[in-house]
């Protein structure tokens, strides 16, 4: 089991930010990634639909030999919350690891959260923060267009469309005086530079995908499940829609070529 893969899923490509961090932290681990690109975005769906999609995503990953599953999707992580989801394998979403880091780093106790509409509606980040820091002032802002912009490659630092949208979304968060901002969707680190520029140098940005990857490493270490393989691990990607579009846009997330590693598969 130690040499089984780490399974990662997301509604689209955002979870690749977690994969990138896993590759850096655990370079000898194999990773199997599933992006449900045919049904993106999850953020505007009902809780019942999101749970159904998430269970189907997990079932797909479990067709392969995996030793841990990461829900690298802020929306799924927010809806699942503390409910039993995967119980016989190590499992994590992105909410708790991210909140723990944000609560540790904030100096003024003012924390911002940006995410999909479903994530913000769920209140998951706000509730998790207040369990750790009851005195925290939390400002949550839905950013529904960010996923579409990232998935379609509108990620350049000077892109006028993305900057205009980001300015509108981030204005209330900036005015709230936060010193720490949680990027509560794994797509958002791809436009991190734009967000950082608009928020200013005094605001720390916390990537949910990166924090989930750090948590996964700790989890596997504690359970003695790190691979004993001496050779570099391999990433294999499965998508439920076009492989061509995934391959084209994956470079924005991974900064590497994934040609020959991407396969289309129905659930």
C-alpha positions as CSV (number, residue, x, y, z in Angstrom):
1,X,0.0,0.0,0.0
2,X,2.9,2.4,0.7
3,X,3.6,2.5,-3.1
4,X,0.0,3.1,-4.1
5,X,-0.8,6.5,-5.5
6,X,-2.3,9.6,-3.9
7,X,-5.7,10.3,-5.4
8,X,-6.7,13.9,-6.0
9,X,-9.9,15.3,-7.4
10,X,-11.5,18.6,-8.3
11,X,-14.3,19.9,-10.4
12,X,-11.8,21.0,-13.1
13,X,-8.2,22.0,-13.1
14,X,-7.9,24.0,-9.9
15,X,-6.8,20.9,-7.9
16,X,-3.6,21.0,-10.0
17,X,-2.3,23.7,-7.6
18,X,-2.4,20.9,-4.9
19,X,-0.7,18.5,-7.3
20,X,2.1,21.0,-8.0
21,X,2.7,21.3,-4.3
22,X,2.6,17.5,-3.8
23,X,5.2,17.1,-6.5
24,X,7.5,19.5,-4.7
25,X,7.0,18.0,-1.2
26,X,6.8,14.3,-2.2
27,X,8.6,13.9,-5.5
28,X,8.7,10.1,-5.3
29,X,4.9,9.7,-4.9
30,X,2.6,8.7,-7.8
31,X,-0.4,10.9,-8.2
32,X,-3.7,10.1,-9.9
33,X,-5.8,13.2,-10.6
34,X,-9.4,13.4,-11.7
35,X,-10.8,16.6,-13.0
36,X,-14.6,16.6,-13.6
37,X,-14.3,19.0,-16.4
38,X,-17.6,18.0,-18.0
39,X,-19.5,19.3,-15.0
40,X,-17.5,22.3,-13.9
41,X,-18.2,24.5,-12.0
42,X,-19.5,22.9,-8.9
43,X,-19.7,26.3,-7.1
44,X,-23.2,27.1,-8.4
45,X,-24.8,23.7,-7.7
46,X,-27.0,22.6,-4.8
47,X,-25.5,20.8,-1.8
48,X,-27.2,17.6,-2.8
49,X,-25.7,17.7,-6.3
50,X,-22.3,18.6,-5.1
51,X,-22.3,15.6,-2.7
52,X,-23.4,13.3,-5.5
53,X,-20.7,14.5,-7.8
54,X,-18.1,14.2,-5.0
55,X,-19.0,10.6,-4.2
56,X,-18.8,9.8,-7.9
57,X,-15.4,11.4,-8.1
58,X,-14.1,9.4,-5.2
59,X,-15.6,6.2,-6.6
60,X,-13.6,6.9,-9.8
61,X,-10.3,7.3,-7.9
62,X,-11.0,4.1,-6.0
63,X,-11.0,2.2,-9.3
64,X,-7.2,2.7,-9.0
65,X,-4.8,1.7,-6.2
66,X,-4.8,4.8,-4.0
67,X,-3.7,5.2,-0.4
68,X,-5.1,8.6,0.3
69,X,-7.7,10.9,-1.2
70,X,-7.6,14.7,-1.4
71,X,-10.7,16.7,-2.2
72,X,-8.7,19.5,-3.8
73,X,-11.9,21.5,-4.3
74,X,-13.0,24.2,-1.9
75,X,-16.6,23.7,-2.8
76,X,-16.6,20.0,-2.1
77,X,-14.6,20.5,1.1
78,X,-17.0,23.1,2.3
79,X,-20.1,21.0,1.7
80,X,-18.7,17.8,3.1
81,X,-17.5,19.5,6.3
82,X,-17.3,17.1,9.2
83,X,-19.6,14.5,7.8
84,X,-18.2,11.0,7.2
85,X,-17.1,10.8,3.6
86,X,-14.1,8.5,3.2
87,X,-13.5,6.5,6.3
88,X,-11.2,3.6,5.4
89,X,-8.5,5.7,3.8
90,X,-6.7,8.9,4.9
91,X,-8.8,11.8,3.5
92,X,-8.6,15.5,3.6
93,X,-10.4,18.5,2.0
94,X,-8.8,21.9,1.9
95,X,-10.8,23.8,4.6
96,X,-9.2,22.7,7.9
97,X,-5.5,22.8,6.8
98,X,-6.0,26.2,5.3
99,X,-7.9,27.7,8.3
100,X,-5.2,26.4,10.8
101,X,-2.5,28.2,8.8
102,X,-4.5,31.4,8.5
103,X,-5.4,31.6,12.2
104,X,-1.7,31.0,13.0
105,X,-0.4,33.8,10.7
106,X,-2.9,36.6,11.2
107,X,-1.7,39.4,13.4
108,X,-4.8,41.6,13.6
109,X,-7.4,38.8,13.7
110,X,-9.0,40.0,10.5
111,X,-9.2,37.2,8.0
112,X,-10.6,37.3,4.5
113,X,-12.0,34.4,2.6
114,X,-12.7,34.3,-1.2
115,X,-14.4,31.3,-2.8
116,X,-17.1,30.0,-5.0
117,X,-20.8,31.0,-4.2
118,X,-21.4,27.5,-2.7
119,X,-18.3,27.7,-0.5
120,X,-19.3,31.1,0.8
121,X,-22.9,30.1,1.3
122,X,-21.9,27.1,3.3
123,X,-20.1,29.2,5.9
124,X,-17.6,26.5,6.3
125,X,-14.5,28.7,6.5
126,X,-16.1,31.2,8.9
127,X,-17.2,28.4,11.2
128,X,-13.8,26.7,11.1
129,X,-12.0,30.0,11.8
130,X,-14.2,30.8,14.8
131,X,-13.6,27.4,16.3
132,X,-9.9,28.3,16.5
133,X,-10.1,32.1,16.8
134,X,-13.5,33.0,18.3
135,X,-12.5,36.7,18.3
136,X,-11.6,36.7,14.6
137,X,-13.3,39.1,12.2
138,X,-14.0,37.2,9.0
139,X,-15.0,38.8,5.7
140,X,-16.2,36.2,3.1
141,X,-16.6,37.1,-0.6
142,X,-18.0,35.0,-3.4
143,X,-16.0,35.3,-6.7
144,X,-18.1,33.3,-9.2
145,X,-16.3,34.4,-12.3
146,X,-12.8,33.5,-11.2
147,X,-13.1,29.8,-12.0
148,X,-14.3,30.5,-15.5
149,X,-11.5,33.0,-16.1
150,X,-8.8,30.6,-14.9
151,X,-10.2,27.6,-16.8
152,X,-10.2,29.6,-20.0
153,X,-6.7,30.9,-19.6
154,X,-7.4,34.5,-18.6
155,X,-4.5,34.4,-16.2
156,X,-2.0,37.0,-17.4
157,X,-1.0,39.5,-14.8
158,X,-2.1,42.4,-17.0
159,X,-5.3,40.8,-18.4
160,X,-7.8,43.7,-18.2
161,X,-10.9,41.5,-17.9
162,X,-9.5,39.5,-14.9
163,X,-8.1,42.6,-13.2
164,X,-11.5,44.4,-13.5
165,X,-13.4,41.5,-12.1
166,X,-10.8,41.0,-9.3
167,X,-11.0,44.7,-8.4
168,X,-14.8,44.5,-7.9
169,X,-14.6,41.2,-5.9
170,X,-11.7,42.2,-3.6
171,X,-12.8,45.8,-2.8
172,X,-15.0,44.8,0.2
173,X,-12.3,42.4,1.5
174,X,-9.6,45.1,1.2
175,X,-11.8,47.7,2.9
176,X,-12.4,45.3,5.9
177,X,-8.7,45.7,6.7
178,X,-7.8,42.0,6.6
179,X,-4.1,41.0,7.0
180,X,-4.6,37.4,5.8
181,X,-6.6,36.3,2.8
182,X,-7.6,32.6,2.2
183,X,-7.8,31.6,-1.4
184,X,-10.7,29.3,-0.8
185,X,-10.8,27.8,-4.2
186,X,-7.8,25.9,-5.7
187,X,-8.2,27.8,-9.0
188,X,-7.3,31.1,-7.4
189,X,-3.5,30.6,-6.9
190,X,-3.2,30.7,-10.7
191,X,-4.1,34.5,-10.5
192,X,-2.3,34.9,-7.2
193,X,-0.2,37.7,-8.6
194,X,-3.2,39.8,-9.6
195,X,-4.9,39.2,-6.2
196,X,-1.7,40.1,-4.3
197,X,-1.2,43.3,-6.4
198,X,-4.7,44.4,-5.6
199,X,-4.6,43.5,-1.9
200,X,-1.3,45.1,-1.3
201,X,2.0,43.9,0.3
202,X,0.7,43.8,3.9
203,X,-1.8,41.0,3.2
204,X,-0.7,37.4,3.4
205,X,-2.3,35.0,0.9
206,X,-3.0,31.4,1.9
207,X,-3.4,28.8,-0.9
208,X,-5.9,26.1,0.0
209,X,-4.3,23.6,-2.4
210,X,-0.8,24.1,-1.0
211,X,-2.0,23.7,2.6
212,X,-3.9,20.5,1.7
213,X,-0.7,19.1,0.2
214,X,1.3,19.9,3.4
215,X,-1.4,18.3,5.5
216,X,-1.3,15.2,3.2
217,X,2.5,14.8,3.8
218,X,2.1,15.0,7.5
219,X,-0.8,12.5,7.4
220,X,1.2,10.0,5.4
221,X,4.3,10.4,7.5
222,X,2.3,9.7,10.7
223,X,0.8,6.6,9.2
224,X,4.1,5.3,7.8
225,X,2.6,5.4,4.3
226,X,5.3,7.4,2.4
227,X,6.6,5.5,-0.6
228,X,9.8,3.6,-0.3
229,X,10.3,4.0,-4.1
230,X,13.7,5.5,-5.0
231,X,12.7,6.7,-8.4
232,X,10.7,9.9,-9.2
233,X,6.9,9.4,-9.0
234,X,4.5,9.9,-12.0
235,X,1.4,11.9,-12.4
236,X,-1.6,10.5,-14.4
237,X,-4.5,12.7,-15.2
238,X,-8.1,11.8,-16.0
239,X,-10.8,14.2,-17.2
240,X,-14.5,13.8,-18.0
241,X,-14.4,16.1,-21.0
242,X,-11.8,17.3,-23.5
243,X,-8.3,16.2,-23.0
244,X,-7.0,18.8,-25.5
245,X,-8.3,21.7,-23.4
246,X,-6.9,20.2,-20.2
247,X,-3.5,19.7,-21.8
248,X,-3.5,23.3,-23.1
249,X,-4.4,24.9,-19.8
250,X,-2.5,22.6,-17.4
251,X,0.7,24.6,-18.0
252,X,-0.8,27.6,-16.2
253,X,-1.0,25.4,-13.1
254,X,1.9,23.0,-13.3
255,X,4.5,24.8,-15.5
256,X,5.2,21.5,-17.2
257,X,4.0,19.5,-20.2
258,X,1.4,16.8,-19.6
259,X,1.1,15.5,-23.1
260,X,0.7,11.7,-23.0
261,X,-0.4,11.7,-19.4
262,X,-4.0,12.8,-19.8
263,X,-6.8,10.5,-20.5
264,X,-10.6,10.9,-20.9
265,X,-12.8,8.7,-18.8
266,X,-16.4,8.7,-18.0
267,X,-17.5,8.2,-14.3
